[in-house]
Amino acid sequence: MPLPTADKRANFRKLHEGGCFMIPNPVDIGTAKALQHLAFKAIASTSAGFAWTIGKADNRVTVDDVCDHLAAISSAVDIPVNADFEGGFAVEPEGVAKNVARAVKTGLAGLSIEDSTGDKTKPLFDRNLAIARIKAARQAIDADNSGVLLTGRCEAFLWGQTDLNLVIDRLKAYSDVGADCLYAPGIKTREEIAAVVKAVHPKPVNLLIGASGLSVKEAADLGVRRISVGGSLARSAWGGFMRAAKEMAEKGTFTELTGGYSGGELNKMFG
């Protein structure tokens, strides 16, 4: 019998109470089940990794695409699923709230809302609007006492705005209006990570390890509570696929196929 959604949400919140854990990022039902098989305690969707599976670029999927994807993954595993819900698929707080309320119904255990606009000339939403968007997401989550965990993301470093004071100011503001976990993808140095952890304490911090290059132990020693890898697993899978396919297309040889995972092991895992 599948684990009830309420239990998965409670388990996810408990994971944030102490220690440091990983939420690797699957791209579909199969990879989600594989990560559960490997005994990870929780997983997280990846906007880029999912988009590539349906032949779209990152940030080009629709809220319909994402909600269907989240529902499929959440129902396929008994571990909590955290959603990369991008910017909430809306600009105004009312739109964010409407879409978050819809996402909550997919069975996810947590979701994140980011503050990037997608516009290179003005990459971040104005501070007040960004805060209002997080507050709206919080209110949508709480409307039915769902218990979904909200992560507030400041995307400044990913857009070349490497002002740590700006990042910390926003993360603290997101915490003040209800974000349960804080996340600044792109911070890399031990000093940056430690500063963010200290600034938002006692709220937990998610770290993107693909950017920092730290080990789990090193991140834990800095006070990081949660680690994700974004689209890194997806890029790794695509790397193997494209190397093999290019060799076939360009050379007519098949040596890259020797690196594939055992079909027997995959069948055994999926039983």
N, C-alpha and C positions, 0 to 999 in steps of 0.2 A: 504494500500500500504506500503511495507517495507520501512524503512528509508534508504535513499541512503548511501552508504559506506562513501562518502566524508563527509556527515553530522556527521556520527558516529565518524570519525577521528577528526573532528573539535571539537566535544563535548568532546572527550577524552583529547585533548590538553587543553581545557578550564578548565577541572577539576583540572589540574596540576598547575593552575595559583594562587590558593589560597585555604586556608583551608586544611582539612584532609578528605580523603574519602577511602572507602573500595572497594577492588576488590576481592570478594570471588571467590572460585575456583570450578566450576562445573566439571563434568566428562563426560557429554553427553548432547544431546539436551534437554532431559527432565529436568535435573537439571539446565541447563542454563535458560530454560523458567521459572522454579520455582524461581530462583533468580531474574529474571526480574519482576516476579509477586510480589515479596516482596519489590520492588521499589529500589533495588540497582541500582546505576547509571552506573556501569561498572562491568565487570567480567574478570576473567583471567583463562586460561587453566592451568592444572597441569600435568606435565609429568608423575608423579607416578599415580595419580588418573585415568588418561586416560589409561595408560598402563595396569592397573589391570582390566579395563573393557573389554579388549580384551585378557585377560589371559597371559599377558607378565609382566616381572619384569620391574621396573623403569630403564630407560636408555637402554632398549632393543627394543624400537620401531624404526621404520624406518622413514625416511623423508616422504615417501609416506603415511604411517599411519597417521602421524601428520598433514600433509597438508590436507588430506581428513577430518580429525577430525576438524580442524580449519575452513574449508569451511562449514562444516555442522553446527557448532555452530554459526558462524558469520551470516549465512543466516537465522538462526532460531530466532534471537532476534534483537531488535532495539536499544540495548545498546551496547557500545563499548566492544570489546573483545581484551584483551591483551594476547599474546601467550608466554608461557614458551617454547622457541625454543631451549632449552638445549644449547649445544655448537655449534649450527648451523649445526650439522651433518656432520662436516668436520673439518680437522685440519688446513689446509692451508687457508689463507685469500681468495684466489680465490674460493675455494669450499664453504666457508661460504657465500660469496657474491652471488654465484649462487643459493644457497638454500634459502637465505633471499629473493632474488628477486622472487623466486617461492612462498614463504610464503605470500609475500605482495599481491599476486594475489588472495589469499583466502578470502579477505575482512576484515582481522583483522585491528584493530586500533593501535596496538602497539605490540612489541615483545622484548624479552630479549635474550642476548647472554652471556653465562657464560664462565669462564676461567679455569674450571676444566678439567683434562685430563681423569679421570676415573682410573688412575694408582696410587695405594696407595704409591708406591715408589717415585713418582714425581707427586703429585696431581694437580699442577698448571702449565699451559703453561708458558714458559719463558716470562718475562715481555714484551719484544719487540714484540714477536709473539702475545701475548694477546692483546696488543694495536693495532697491525696491523689488527687483526681479527675484533675488534670493528670498526676501520676505514673502513674496507671493507664492513661491514654491513651498515654503514652510507651511503657509496657511492651507494650501491645497492638500498637502500630505496629512495635516492634522484634522482636516474636515471630517474624515471618517475614522479617525484614530487608528490609522493603518500601521503605525510603528515603523514606516519606511525611514531609513537613515539618509539624511541630506548632506551632501558634500558641496561646499562652495569652492569654486576654482577661480584663481586669478591667472590669466593666460599671458601676462605681460612679458615674461621671459621668452616665450615661444614667438613673440612678435618683435623681438629685438629691444624691448623696453626693460633694460636690466637694472632698474632702480629698485633695490630691495626694500627701501622705505615705503615706496608706493605699494609694493606687493603686500608687505606686512600690514600697512594701513587698511587695505581692502580686505584682507583675510580676517583681521580683527573685527571689521565692520560686518562682514558676512556672519561671523560667529555671533555677534551681538544680536542679529535679527533671526537667528535660529539654525544656522548651519551646524551640524553635529560633528563634521570632519572638515578639515581644510586641506587644500591642495594647490600647489604652485608648480605645475609641470615646467621643466626647464632649469630649475635651480640645480646646481651641480656640485659646488664646493662644500666641504664640511662646514665651513663658516656660514654659508648661506643656509644650509639645512638646519644647523643648530640654532641660528637666529630665528628662523620661522617657528621651529618647535617651541622655543622659549617664549616667543611673542604670543602664541595662541594657547599656551598651556592653561588649563588642563585638557583642552580639546585635542583629539588625536589628529595627526598629520599623515597624509598619504604622500608617498614619494614615488616618482617615476624613475625606476632604476635604469631604464634604457638610456637616460640622459646622464645620470650621475656615475654609473659604473661601479658603485659600491657593492659589497657583498651584503647579504641579509644581516649578518652579525655586525658589520660596520654601521649599517643604517640603524639597527636596533641600539647600538651604543650611543648614537646621536639623539636617541629619543623618538625615532620614527615608529609609528604604530602600524602602518599599513603600506604595502609595496605593490605597485602594479607595473606592467611592462608595456602598456599601450598596444601599438600595432606591431611590436617586435616579433612575437611568435608568428603572426601572419606574414610578415616580411621574410622570416626564416623559411616558412613553408613555400612561399612564392619563389624564394631564391632557388630551392631545390627543383621546383617545377620548371622554372624558366631556364635554368642551366641545362636540364635534360632536354627540354623541348628545342632550345636553340641548337644544341649539339646535333640533334636529329635533323633539324631543318637546314643547318649550314654545312654539316660534315657528313651526314648520312651514317653516323655511328651512334652507339648506344651505351657508352661506358658510364655515363652519369646515372643510368638506371640501377647500377649496382648498389647505390647508396640508399635505396628505398627501404622503408620499414616493412617488416615481415607481414604478409597478408594473413598468415596463420595466426600471428599474434593479434592482429586487428580483429579477426573473426572471434578469437577467444575472448578478447576484451569486451566486444559488443554482444557476445553470447547468443 
